[in-house]
Amino acid sequence: MQTARNRVLMIYPAFNANSFWNYKATCALAGARHPAAPLGLITVAALLPTTWEVRLVDLNTEELGVGDLDWADLVMTGGMLPQQDGALAVIEMCRSRGKPVVVGGPDATSTPEIYAAADFQVLGEAEEIMADFVAAWTGGARSGVFRAEMGKTDVTKSPTPRFDLLTFKNYLHVGVQFSRGCPFNCEFCDIIEL
């Protein structure tokens, strides 16, 4: 059984180099390292117990330090399809070091079988299932899949993201979430399915 205090390292995977999310020239003009902050991950951080210590490493803006994994009791990662290679690399690195790793986000929710090597999968909107994950982890579980029913989350009840985890100068902009999903039906996008 875990103690009330846990150290969680959140690792935001790098986007593929040719991704739409990597407009590096614009970032360079503004003195930023990456276009947008990891809003989803810092929202998940806000859903964790306040007694847990949380650190964020955004691999789009910084490198993972030598002691970061040693410090952590648990690693959380995940993201979108253009981050799949990076997320899988984080999972493999954690597995090789014996660190429990949790994966979530839209890509893991769309294709959980690709992320089977993660110890835990949090699939769907975290607001609906993070309490279940926390209860399982603190109760001694070392693996599991937590699935939220799609389309049930009331975003007005979502906590304020942990903006304190960000280094603001690294980003062109920091988003504010006021809705989820998309009203359009573009054939190339999976958001409407999620």
Order of alpha helices (4+ residues) and beta strands (2+ residues): beta-alpha-beta-alpha-beta-alpha-beta-alpha-beta-alpha-beta-alpha-beta-beta
